């Protein structure tokens, strides 16, 4: 509090001085308040920035976690792929995973083997005229005695016979004589012309060559193992070189030129044809083996690449007309403008794709529903065929088509809501493909004479995959074609009930079965 003395000037100076001090204090407080406010604002901003930074890092971590989760789910789905849900062959099943063999047959619910009341089947005893070897089993009456009393044993004249089927390899050393004839008038000599198979002083006969070809082409036995087998079967009396065995394919192929030409002419006139191809290796390079055929024809070709040029070189699909329907796995090359035939697609491959979508997208249900819808309709068709029906009714066909389209719409909705960067594109591709090729996938619904799968082609190529697992590769495109020619002949003969060894023996003799003989 300021005391006044009566001296106005002195009092004014003191008041002014005190006022100045108070003002300065107030200004100082105001500056401090401003500073505190600024500091508070900065602190709040820093906290907000820290909060924003924290939330951003959390969001980034969530995104990383989601990405890793999707990747893990994708890897788990890939690890779960097998022959039941993708096109992976059972031969490529990992060693630590149980092999799943796809089987479309319906279980009867009964145990394997003979059922209760089933009559036991055994080999019939031989007729006396069929016996070509006899073995007598006798006791030694000089030393063997009765177990009961120790008395001597005598032959009663009675016996028990047991028949036995067996096989023995008999080595034949055959010499061929070609008589020489002379003209009585001029003395010029003549003889029967010696064939190519007898050009050497000594050579292996047609049966040995046929057995070797059968082991290599059908049994997929490696060349060195074939040599070992022949040596073992003949008790080392025969020991053909690996070079000789390798040349058998070339010799056989050279004798099949006319056979393949005639078979192709017959095949392209069939109303239904199956085809498929697979990758083979030629000197570590990827090449192609292709199958064409049906229930009675197997026709193989080999090329150095899996492309349209090879198909044009085969000149099979190019000559087919609209009167022929071709079954294949989804291969867009079949829809090339150069071709005129009608296309049908393998539904089993489609079902595998649908199963893959189900496995990769557990939350999506449309693919599993569509797979079961197709499978149930195929089973229903089998039942109709067994019952003598020739087709579905118009209402049944309409109901099938309607449900397919409804499930595809459901699939589009589920795919649009999917954020999975791995599975969604494949799912979208399959949906688009079904829409585009719906008629080709489901022609079997309208025509009971058409197949639903391309299993016939796949079975034809399965042996080639086994061959690749054993041999690893072909030496050249030529050797691959030799192999394809021999398989064409052997499998076509077998499909038509001709004994393989007889067919190969005739081939090695230079007199193979003709197409006319096979289909007469």
C-alpha positions as CSV (number, residue, x, y, z in Angstrom):
1,X,0.0,0.0,0.0
2,X,1.4,3.5,-0.9
3,X,1.5,6.1,1.8
4,X,1.0,9.8,0.7
5,X,3.3,12.5,2.3
6,X,1.6,15.6,0.9
7,X,4.4,16.2,-1.5
8,X,2.6,15.7,-4.8
9,X,5.7,15.3,-6.9
10,X,7.3,12.8,-4.6
11,X,4.0,10.9,-4.2
12,X,3.4,10.8,-7.9
13,X,6.9,9.5,-8.6
14,X,6.5,6.8,-6.0
15,X,3.0,5.8,-7.4
16,X,4.4,5.8,-10.9
17,X,7.3,3.7,-9.9
18,X,5.1,1.2,-8.1
19,X,2.7,1.2,-11.1
20,X,5.6,0.4,-13.4
21,X,6.7,-2.5,-11.2
22,X,3.2,-3.9,-11.1
23,X,2.9,-3.5,-14.8
24,X,6.2,-5.2,-15.4
25,X,5.1,-8.1,-13.1
26,X,1.8,-8.4,-14.9
27,X,3.5,-8.4,-18.3
28,X,5.9,-11.0,-17.0
29,X,3.0,-13.1,-15.8
30,X,1.3,-12.7,-19.1
31,X,4.5,-13.8,-21.0
32,X,4.8,-16.7,-18.6
33,X,1.1,-17.6,-19.2
34,X,1.7,-17.3,-23.0
35,X,4.8,-19.5,-22.7
36,X,3.0,-22.0,-20.6
37,X,0.1,-22.0,-23.1
38,X,2.5,-22.4,-26.0
39,X,4.3,-25.2,-24.1
40,X,0.9,-26.8,-23.4
41,X,-0.1,-26.5,-27.0
42,X,3.2,-28.0,-28.1
43,X,2.8,-30.8,-25.6
44,X,-0.7,-31.5,-26.7
45,X,0.5,-31.4,-30.4
46,X,3.3,-33.7,-29.5
47,X,0.9,-36.0,-27.8
48,X,-1.4,-35.9,-30.8
49,X,1.5,-36.6,-33.1
50,X,2.7,-39.4,-30.9
51,X,-0.9,-40.7,-30.8
52,X,-1.2,-40.4,-34.6
53,X,2.3,-42.0,-35.0
54,X,1.3,-44.8,-32.7
55,X,-2.0,-45.4,-34.5
56,X,-0.2,-45.3,-37.8
57,X,2.3,-47.9,-36.6
58,X,-0.5,-50.0,-35.2
59,X,-2.3,-49.8,-38.5
60,X,1.0,-50.7,-40.3
61,X,1.5,-53.7,-38.0
62,X,-2.1,-54.8,-38.5
63,X,-1.6,-54.6,-42.3
64,X,1.6,-56.7,-42.0
65,X,-0.1,-59.2,-39.7
66,X,-3.0,-59.5,-42.2
67,X,-0.6,-59.9,-45.1
68,X,1.4,-62.6,-43.3
69,X,-1.9,-64.3,-42.2
70,X,-3.1,-64.3,-45.9
71,X,0.3,-65.6,-47.0
72,X,0.3,-68.3,-44.3
73,X,-3.2,-69.3,-45.3
74,X,-2.1,-69.4,-49.0
75,X,0.9,-71.5,-48.1
76,X,-1.2,-73.9,-46.0
77,X,-3.6,-74.2,-48.9
78,X,-0.8,-74.9,-51.4
79,X,0.6,-77.5,-49.0
80,X,-2.8,-79.1,-48.9
81,X,-3.1,-79.4,-52.7
82,X,-3.1,-83.0,-54.0
83,X,-4.8,-85.0,-56.7
84,X,-8.2,-84.5,-55.1
85,X,-8.3,-80.7,-55.4
86,X,-5.9,-79.7,-58.2
87,X,-4.4,-81.1,-61.3
88,X,-1.4,-82.4,-59.4
89,X,-0.7,-86.1,-60.3
90,X,-0.5,-88.5,-57.4
91,X,3.1,-89.3,-58.5
92,X,4.1,-85.8,-57.2
93,X,2.7,-86.3,-53.7
94,X,5.4,-85.2,-51.2
95,X,7.1,-88.1,-49.4
96,X,5.8,-86.9,-46.0
97,X,2.2,-86.8,-47.1
98,X,-0.3,-89.6,-47.6
99,X,-1.0,-90.3,-51.2
100,X,-4.6,-89.7,-52.2
101,X,-5.9,-91.8,-55.1
102,X,-9.0,-90.1,-56.6
103,X,-11.8,-92.5,-57.0
104,X,-15.2,-91.6,-58.5
105,X,-16.8,-95.0,-57.8
106,X,-19.5,-95.1,-55.1
107,X,-18.9,-97.3,-52.1
108,X,-21.2,-100.2,-51.6
109,X,-20.6,-100.2,-47.9
110,X,-19.4,-103.8,-48.0
111,X,-16.0,-105.1,-47.0
112,X,-13.3,-105.8,-49.6
113,X,-13.0,-109.3,-51.0
114,X,-15.4,-112.2,-51.3
115,X,-18.8,-111.6,-49.6
116,X,-20.6,-114.1,-47.3
117,X,-21.9,-116.9,-49.4
118,X,-19.6,-116.2,-52.3
119,X,-18.5,-119.3,-54.1
120,X,-14.7,-119.9,-53.9
121,X,-13.0,-119.9,-57.3
122,X,-9.9,-122.1,-58.0
123,X,-8.0,-123.3,-61.0
124,X,-9.7,-126.2,-62.7
125,X,-7.7,-129.5,-62.7
126,X,-6.0,-130.4,-66.0
127,X,-7.3,-132.9,-68.4
128,X,-5.0,-135.9,-68.9
129,X,-4.3,-134.8,-72.4
130,X,-3.1,-131.4,-71.2
131,X,-0.3,-132.8,-69.0
132,X,3.1,-132.3,-70.5
133,X,5.2,-132.9,-67.4
134,X,4.9,-135.3,-64.4
135,X,6.8,-135.3,-61.1
136,X,6.6,-138.4,-58.8
137,X,6.9,-137.9,-55.1
138,X,7.8,-141.2,-53.4
139,X,9.0,-142.5,-50.0
140,X,12.1,-144.6,-49.6
141,X,10.6,-148.0,-48.6
142,X,14.0,-149.2,-47.7
143,X,14.4,-146.7,-44.9
144,X,11.0,-145.2,-44.2
145,X,8.8,-147.2,-41.7
146,X,5.4,-146.9,-40.1
147,X,5.2,-144.3,-37.4
148,X,2.7,-146.3,-35.4
149,X,4.4,-149.8,-35.2
150,X,7.7,-149.5,-37.1
151,X,6.6,-151.9,-39.8
152,X,7.8,-151.8,-43.4
153,X,5.9,-149.7,-46.0
154,X,4.6,-151.1,-49.3
155,X,3.2,-149.4,-52.4
156,X,-0.6,-149.7,-52.5
157,X,-0.8,-148.6,-56.1
158,X,-3.0,-145.7,-55.2
159,X,-2.0,-142.0,-55.3
160,X,-3.2,-138.4,-55.0
161,X,-2.5,-136.0,-57.8
162,X,-2.1,-132.2,-57.6
163,X,-1.9,-130.0,-60.7
164,X,0.4,-127.0,-61.1
165,X,0.6,-124.2,-63.6
166,X,4.1,-122.9,-64.1
167,X,6.4,-121.3,-66.7
168,X,9.9,-122.1,-67.8
169,X,12.2,-120.1,-70.1
170,X,13.6,-122.4,-72.7
171,X,16.6,-121.0,-74.7
172,X,16.3,-122.0,-78.4
173,X,19.3,-122.1,-80.6
174,X,17.7,-122.1,-84.1
175,X,19.6,-122.3,-87.4
176,X,17.9,-121.2,-90.6
177,X,18.9,-122.8,-93.9
178,X,18.4,-121.0,-97.2
179,X,18.7,-123.6,-100.0
180,X,20.5,-122.7,-103.2
181,X,19.0,-123.7,-106.5
182,X,20.7,-123.8,-109.9
183,X,19.4,-123.5,-113.4
184,X,19.9,-126.8,-115.4
185,X,20.5,-124.9,-118.6
186,X,22.8,-122.0,-117.8
187,X,23.9,-122.9,-114.2
188,X,22.7,-119.6,-112.7
189,X,22.0,-120.0,-108.9
190,X,19.0,-118.8,-106.9
191,X,17.9,-118.9,-103.2
192,X,15.2,-117.5,-101.1
193,X,16.0,-113.9,-100.3
194,X,17.4,-113.5,-96.7
195,X,15.3,-111.0,-94.7
196,X,16.7,-108.1,-92.7
197,X,16.2,-109.9,-89.5
198,X,18.7,-112.6,-90.6
199,X,21.4,-110.3,-92.0
200,X,24.0,-111.3,-89.4
201,X,25.6,-114.7,-89.0
202,X,23.9,-114.9,-85.6
203,X,21.2,-112.6,-84.0
204,X,18.5,-112.5,-81.4
205,X,15.1,-113.8,-82.4
206,X,11.8,-112.0,-82.6
207,X,10.6,-113.4,-79.2
208,X,13.6,-112.0,-77.3
209,X,13.2,-108.7,-79.0
210,X,9.5,-108.6,-78.3
211,X,10.0,-109.4,-74.6
212,X,12.6,-106.6,-74.4
213,X,10.3,-104.1,-76.1
214,X,7.4,-105.1,-73.8
215,X,9.5,-104.6,-70.7
216,X,10.8,-101.2,-71.9
217,X,7.6,-99.8,-73.5
218,X,4.9,-101.2,-71.3
219,X,6.7,-102.1,-68.1
220,X,8.9,-98.9,-68.2
221,X,11.9,-101.0,-67.2
222,X,15.2,-99.3,-67.6
223,X,17.5,-100.6,-70.4
224,X,20.2,-101.9,-68.0
225,X,17.5,-103.7,-66.0
226,X,16.1,-105.3,-69.1
227,X,19.6,-106.7,-69.9
228,X,19.8,-108.1,-66.3
229,X,16.4,-109.7,-66.6
230,X,17.1,-111.4,-69.9
231,X,20.4,-112.6,-68.5
232,X,18.8,-113.9,-65.4
233,X,15.8,-115.6,-67.2
234,X,18.1,-117.5,-69.5
235,X,20.7,-118.5,-66.8
236,X,23.3,-116.2,-68.4
237,X,22.9,-117.9,-71.8
238,X,21.7,-114.6,-73.3
239,X,23.2,-111.2,-72.5
240,X,22.2,-108.6,-75.1
241,X,24.1,-105.3,-75.1
242,X,22.4,-102.1,-74.0
243,X,23.2,-100.7,-77.5
244,X,21.2,-103.5,-79.1
245,X,18.3,-102.9,-76.8
246,X,18.3,-99.2,-77.5
247,X,18.2,-99.8,-81.2
248,X,15.0,-102.0,-80.9
249,X,12.8,-98.8,-80.7
250,X,14.2,-97.5,-83.9
251,X,13.8,-100.8,-85.8
252,X,10.3,-101.2,-84.5
253,X,9.3,-97.6,-85.4
254,X,10.6,-98.0,-88.9
255,X,8.2,-100.9,-89.4
256,X,5.2,-99.0,-88.2
257,X,5.1,-96.1,-90.7
258,X,2.2,-97.6,-92.7
259,X,0.4,-98.7,-89.5
260,X,0.3,-95.2,-88.1
261,X,-0.8,-93.7,-91.4
262,X,-3.7,-96.1,-91.6
263,X,-4.6,-95.7,-87.9
264,X,-4.7,-91.9,-88.3
265,X,-7.1,-92.2,-91.3
266,X,-9.4,-94.4,-89.2
267,X,-9.2,-92.2,-86.1
268,X,-10.1,-88.9,-87.8
269,X,-13.4,-90.4,-88.9
270,X,-14.6,-91.2,-85.3
271,X,-17.5,-89.1,-83.9
272,X,-15.7,-88.7,-80.5
273,X,-12.0,-88.1,-79.9
274,X,-10.0,-87.6,-76.7
275,X,-6.7,-85.8,-76.6
276,X,-4.2,-84.5,-74.1
277,X,-0.5,-83.8,-73.8
278,X,2.2,-83.8,-71.1
279,X,5.7,-82.5,-70.7
280,X,8.6,-84.8,-71.3
281,X,12.3,-84.0,-71.1
282,X,14.7,-84.3,-74.0
283,X,18.3,-83.7,-73.0
284,X,17.2,-81.6,-70.0
285,X,14.9,-79.5,-72.2
286,X,11.1,-79.4,-71.9
287,X,9.3,-81.2,-74.8
288,X,5.9,-82.7,-75.4
289,X,4.2,-86.1,-75.8
290,X,0.7,-86.0,-77.0
291,X,-2.2,-88.6,-77.0
292,X,-5.1,-88.9,-79.3
293,X,-7.7,-91.7,-79.3
294,X,-10.8,-93.3,-77.9
295,X,-11.7,-96.7,-76.3
296,X,-10.1,-98.7,-79.2
297,X,-7.4,-96.4,-80.5
298,X,-4.3,-95.0,-78.8
299,X,-2.2,-92.7,-81.0
300,X,0.9,-90.9,-79.6
301,X,3.2,-88.2,-81.1
302,X,6.3,-86.4,-79.7
303,X,7.6,-82.9,-80.3
304,X,10.4,-80.7,-79.1
305,X,7.9,-78.1,-77.8
306,X,4.3,-78.0,-76.4
307,X,2.8,-75.6,-78.9
308,X,0.4,-75.2,-81.7
309,X,3.1,-76.0,-84.3
310,X,3.3,-79.5,-83.0
311,X,-0.5,-79.9,-83.3
312,X,-0.4,-78.6,-86.8
313,X,2.3,-81.1,-87.7
314,X,0.3,-84.0,-86.2
315,X,-2.4,-82.9,-88.7
316,X,-5.2,-84.6,-86.7
317,X,-7.3,-81.8,-85.2
318,X,-6.9,-79.8,-88.4
319,X,-8.8,-82.3,-90.5
320,X,-11.7,-82.9,-88.1
321,X,-15.1,-81.6,-89.1
322,X,-18.2,-80.4,-87.1
323,X,-19.3,-84.0,-87.1
324,X,-16.5,-84.8,-84.5
325,X,-16.6,-83.9,-80.8
326,X,-13.3,-83.5,-79.1
327,X,-12.9,-84.0,-75.3
328,X,-10.0,-82.2,-73.7
329,X,-8.8,-80.5,-70.5
330,X,-9.4,-76.7,-70.7
331,X,-6.9,-75.8,-73.5
332,X,-7.9,-72.6,-75.3
333,X,-5.8,-73.7,-78.4
334,X,-8.8,-76.0,-79.2
335,X,-10.9,-72.9,-80.0
336,X,-8.5,-71.8,-82.7
337,X,-10.1,-70.6,-85.9
338,X,-8.2,-73.2,-87.8
339,X,-10.2,-76.0,-86.2
340,X,-13.8,-76.9,-87.0
341,X,-14.6,-79.7,-84.5
342,X,-16.9,-79.3,-81.5
343,X,-15.4,-78.9,-78.0
344,X,-16.3,-80.5,-74.7
345,X,-14.4,-79.8,-71.5
346,X,-13.4,-82.2,-68.7
347,X,-15.6,-81.7,-65.7
348,X,-13.2,-83.5,-63.3
349,X,-10.6,-80.8,-63.9
350,X,-13.3,-78.2,-63.2
351,X,-14.2,-80.0,-59.9
352,X,-10.6,-79.9,-58.9
353,X,-10.4,-76.2,-59.5
354,X,-13.6,-75.7,-57.5
355,X,-12.1,-77.7,-54.6
356,X,-8.9,-75.6,-54.8
357,X,-11.1,-72.4,-54.4
358,X,-12.8,-73.9,-51.4
359,X,-9.5,-74.8,-49.8
360,X,-8.0,-71.4,-50.5
361,X,-11.1,-69.5,-49.4
362,X,-12.6,-71.3,-46.4
363,X,-15.2,-68.5,-46.0
364,X,-16.5,-68.9,-49.5
365,X,-19.2,-71.5,-50.0
366,X,-20.3,-71.2,-53.7
367,X,-17.5,-73.4,-55.1
368,X,-18.2,-76.3,-52.8
369,X,-21.9,-76.1,-53.6
370,X,-21.2,-76.1,-57.3
371,X,-18.8,-79.0,-57.1
372,X,-21.4,-81.1,-55.2
373,X,-24.1,-80.0,-57.7
374,X,-22.0,-81.2,-60.6
375,X,-21.0,-84.5,-58.9
376,X,-24.6,-85.2,-57.8
377,X,-25.8,-84.6,-61.4
378,X,-23.2,-86.9,-62.8
379,X,-24.2,-89.7,-60.4
380,X,-27.8,-89.1,-61.3
381,X,-27.0,-89.4,-65.0
382,X,-25.3,-92.8,-64.3
383,X,-28.4,-94.0,-62.5
384,X,-30.5,-92.9,-65.4
385,X,-28.3,-94.7,-67.9
386,X,-28.4,-97.9,-65.8
387,X,-32.2,-97.5,-65.7
388,X,-32.3,-97.3,-69.5
389,X,-33.1,-93.6,-69.8
390,X,-31.5,-91.8,-72.8
391,X,-31.6,-88.3,-71.3
392,X,-32.8,-85.8,-68.7
393,X,-36.1,-84.1,-69.1
394,X,-36.3,-80.5,-70.1
395,X,-37.3,-79.5,-66.6
396,X,-34.3,-81.3,-65.1
397,X,-31.9,-79.6,-67.6
398,X,-33.5,-76.2,-66.8
399,X,-33.1,-76.8,-63.1
400,X,-29.5,-77.8,-63.5
401,X,-28.7,-74.7,-65.6
402,X,-30.5,-72.4,-63.2
403,X,-28.7,-73.6,-60.1
404,X,-25.3,-73.3,-61.9
405,X,-26.0,-69.6,-62.7
406,X,-27.3,-68.9,-59.2
407,X,-24.1,-70.3,-57.7
408,X,-22.0,-68.4,-60.1
409,X,-23.7,-65.2,-59.0
410,X,-23.1,-66.1,-55.4
411,X,-19.5,-66.7,-56.3
412,X,-19.2,-63.2,-57.9
413,X,-20.5,-61.6,-54.7
414,X,-18.1,-63.5,-52.5
415,X,-15.2,-62.7,-54.8
416,X,-16.0,-59.0,-54.9
417,X,-15.9,-58.9,-51.1
418,X,-12.6,-60.8,-50.9
419,X,-9.3,-59.0,-50.1
420,X,-7.1,-62.1,-50.5
421,X,-4.5,-61.1,-53.1
422,X,-3.5,-64.7,-53.6
423,X,-6.8,-66.6,-53.9
424,X,-9.2,-64.0,-55.3
425,X,-7.7,-63.7,-58.8
426,X,-7.8,-67.5,-59.4
427,X,-11.4,-67.6,-58.2
428,X,-12.3,-64.8,-60.5
429,X,-10.6,-66.5,-63.4
430,X,-12.6,-69.7,-62.8
431,X,-15.9,-67.9,-62.5
432,X,-15.2,-66.1,-65.8
433,X,-14.1,-69.3,-67.5
434,X,-17.3,-71.2,-66.5
435,X,-19.5,-68.4,-67.8
436,X,-17.6,-68.3,-71.1
437,X,-17.4,-72.1,-71.7
438,X,-20.6,-73.2,-69.9
439,X,-22.0,-75.0,-72.9
440,X,-18.7,-76.9,-73.4
441,X,-18.5,-78.0,-69.8
442,X,-22.0,-79.2,-69.5
443,X,-22.9,-80.7,-72.9
444,X,-23.1,-84.1,-71.1
445,X,-26.2,-82.9,-69.3
446,X,-28.1,-82.7,-72.7
447,X,-26.4,-85.7,-74.4
448,X,-25.9,-88.9,-72.5
449,X,-23.6,-90.3,-75.2
450,X,-20.9,-87.7,-74.3
451,X,-18.3,-88.3,-71.6
452,X,-17.9,-86.1,-68.5
453,X,-14.1,-86.5,-68.1
454,X,-10.9,-86.7,-70.1
455,X,-9.7,-89.6,-68.0
456,X,-9.1,-91.8,-71.0
457,X,-6.4,-89.5,-72.3
458,X,-4.9,-89.1,-68.8
459,X,-4.7,-92.9,-68.4
460,X,-2.9,-93.0,-71.8
461,X,-0.3,-90.5,-70.7
462,X,0.2,-92.0,-67.2
463,X,2.7,-94.6,-68.4
464,X,4.8,-91.9,-70.0
465,X,5.1,-90.1,-66.6
466,X,6.2,-93.4,-65.1
467,X,8.7,-93.8,-67.9
468,X,10.1,-90.3,-67.2
469,X,10.4,-91.1,-63.5
470,X,12.6,-94.1,-64.4
471,X,14.6,-92.9,-67.4
472,X,14.5,-89.2,-66.6
473,X,14.7,-88.0,-70.3
474,X,14.8,-89.0,-73.9
475,X,18.1,-88.7,-75.8
476,X,16.5,-86.8,-78.7
477,X,13.3,-85.9,-80.4
478,X,13.8,-89.0,-82.6
479,X,14.0,-91.4,-79.7
480,X,10.9,-89.9,-78.2
481,X,9.1,-90.4,-81.5
482,X,10.3,-94.0,-81.7
483,X,8.9,-94.6,-78.2
484,X,5.6,-93.0,-79.2
485,X,5.3,-95.2,-82.3
486,X,5.8,-98.4,-80.4
487,X,3.2,-97.3,-77.7
488,X,0.7,-96.5,-80.4
489,X,1.0,-100.0,-81.9
490,X,1.1,-101.9,-78.5
491,X,-1.8,-100.1,-76.8
492,X,-4.0,-100.1,-79.9
493,X,-3.5,-103.9,-80.2
494,X,-4.1,-104.4,-76.5
495,X,-7.3,-102.2,-76.6
496,X,-8.6,-104.6,-79.2
497,X,-7.9,-107.8,-77.4
498,X,-4.6,-108.7,-79.2
499,X,-1.9,-110.3,-77.1
500,X,0.9,-107.9,-76.6
501,X,3.7,-110.4,-77.0
502,X,2.2,-111.8,-80.2
503,X,1.8,-108.3,-81.6
504,X,5.4,-107.4,-80.8
505,X,6.7,-110.7,-82.1
506,X,5.1,-110.1,-85.4
507,X,6.4,-106.5,-85.4
508,X,10.0,-107.8,-84.8
509,X,9.5,-110.3,-87.6
510,X,8.7,-107.5,-90.0
511,X,5.0,-108.4,-90.2
512,X,3.1,-106.3,-87.7
513,X,-0.7,-106.4,-87.4
514,X,-2.4,-104.1,-89.9
515,X,-5.2,-101.7,-89.0
516,X,-7.5,-103.7,-91.2
517,X,-6.7,-106.9,-89.3
518,X,-7.2,-105.2,-85.9
519,X,-10.6,-103.7,-86.8
520,X,-11.9,-106.4,-89.1
